Structure formats: structure tokens, C-alpha cells
Amino acid sequence: MDSTSLGSLWDRLTGIQAAPALWLVIATGAAALAVVVPRPLWLLSRNAITIAHEGGHGLAAVLTRRRLSGIRLHSDTSGLTVSRGRPTGFGMILTAAAGYTAPPLLGLGGAWLLASHRVTLLLWVATALLLAMLVMIRNAYGVLTVVLAGGSFLLVSWLAPEGVQAAFAYAVVWFLLLGGVRPPFELQRKRRLEGSPDSDADQLGRLTHTPAVVWLVFFHVVSLTSLSGGGRWLLGL
């Protein structure tokens, strides 16, 4: 690839796209809400939140210099990220805390990029993150879901017109923001009805010698404040 082609690619990556109409922003938010609220659709769409959740665990493990062994994604929308290192300390705490906070924080970062009118950059960053995650997937279902997700981002970023790219990007970001709110409530209900001693909140409670409910509240705060801030950015408020 010559310098001209590289320059063109860089310009495409970092270029600013036109702001979409407000109706499209609202419509994509409504579409995202429609696949988050009804339970039958949520049971399918939650797979995407699981990708972000386990990816958050994996990224935090790498950033804190833990040895990431692998990630598994399951058809019941559960997942497992295995890393090696000290069983206590800051690295383990950050790794455990990154799961429930990853989807809303990714949505918040995506909202910031869209507010800056960088739709293409968002699509390419998402593709790169999914490609990096694919290397660490250790089961067939996980490979399938990550390939489908990454392939969708890649195809839209390369082949779709700007309007379709914008609609896709806004729908994804709204979904991360809205979909990131529901899992902490599900965890709260599960702990109340069944108990969940191995949940992220309970593990964090043992690691920090605090009640698990403190971390459950933390997950709620992160998801709700991300939705509030990200929603304002998306709507241009």
C-alpha cells in the first residue's frame, strides 16, 4: 500500500461525518429500547452485552498485567473469562469490576465519538476490539458470535452508505447504554431470590472486605450515569 493509499485510509478513519437528523437518533434509540425491554428479544440481544461484559474482564486483566488465559461465551448468554495472577489486589479487583461496567462505559465512549461526528472511527475501533477479543475466545459458540458481530461492523464500515453507517452506529451505542442498565437489576433480583455467591459483586465484596451490595450499587451508578450522559450527547443536549 503506497503513501497515497495510506493517507486516504487515514483520512477516512479520522474524518468527520455529517450529523444525522434528530429523528434518526430518536428512532435508533427507540429500536434499541425495543430489543432490551421485551424479555423474548432480550434473551437474544443480551448476547451482545455478554460480549462487552467478558471483553471488559479480558481488557482489564491485560491492562493490569494479569495473564489472560481465555474467554468463553455461551448460548444462555452467560460467559467466563479466565486470567492468571495474584488472586487478590488491585489487578483482580479491577478485572472483576470491569464486567458489568464495560457495556455502559463502552456506550458512553461511543456516544462521545458520535457527538464528535466520528461514525467511521467508532465502527473501526469496535471492529478492532472484536478482532482482538476473537484471539482469546476458547469455544465454538463464542467464536461464532464474535465473528458475526465483527463481520457486521466491518461490512457496514466498508460497504454501507453514510446514512446506514450512522443509523447502525447510533443503534449500537444506544443498545450498549440501555442494555447496560438491565444486567445489574437482573443480578440484584437473582441475589435476592436465589443467592449468587460467585457473582462479580460477591467476588468484589470478598476482595475488598465490603458488602456485595456496595458493588451492586456501584454497577447501578455506572450504568445509569452512563445512560444519562451518553443519551445527552447523542441527542445533542
FENZI-V378393 format. One record per pair of residues at least 24 apart in sequence whose ideal C-beta (glycine too) atoms are under 6 Angstrom apart, sorted by the first residue. I is the first residue (numbers start at 1). J is the second residue. Records with the same first field share a line. If there is no record, write none. Layout:
I: J ; J
This chain:
13: 121 ; 124
16: 117
17: 117 ; 119 ; 162
19: 117
20: 166
24: 167
25: 170 ; 234
28: 167 ; 170 ; 171 ; 174
29: 174
31: 171
32: 171 ; 174 ; 175 ; 178
33: 178
36: 178 ; 179
46: 77
47: 77 ; 145
49: 103 ; 179
50: 77 ; 79
52: 102 ; 103 ; 106
53: 99 ; 102
54: 79 ; 81
55: 133
56: 98 ; 99 ; 102
57: 81 ; 95 ; 98 ; 99
58: 136
60: 94 ; 95 ; 98
61: 95
64: 91 ; 94
66: 91
68: 136
70: 136 ; 138
71: 136 ; 137
72: 138 ; 139 ; 142
73: 141 ; 142 ; 145
75: 141
93: 207
96: 200 ; 203 ; 204
99: 200
100: 183 ; 184 ; 200 ; 219
101: 222
103: 176 ; 180
104: 180 ; 222 ; 223 ; 226
106: 176
107: 173 ; 176 ; 177 ; 180 ; 226 ; 230
108: 226 ; 230
110: 173
111: 173 ; 230 ; 233 ; 234
115: 233
119: 165 ; 166 ; 169
122: 169
123: 153 ; 157
124: 157
126: 153
127: 153 ; 154
177: 227 ; 230
180: 223
181: 223 ; 227
184: 219 ; 220 ; 223
188: 216
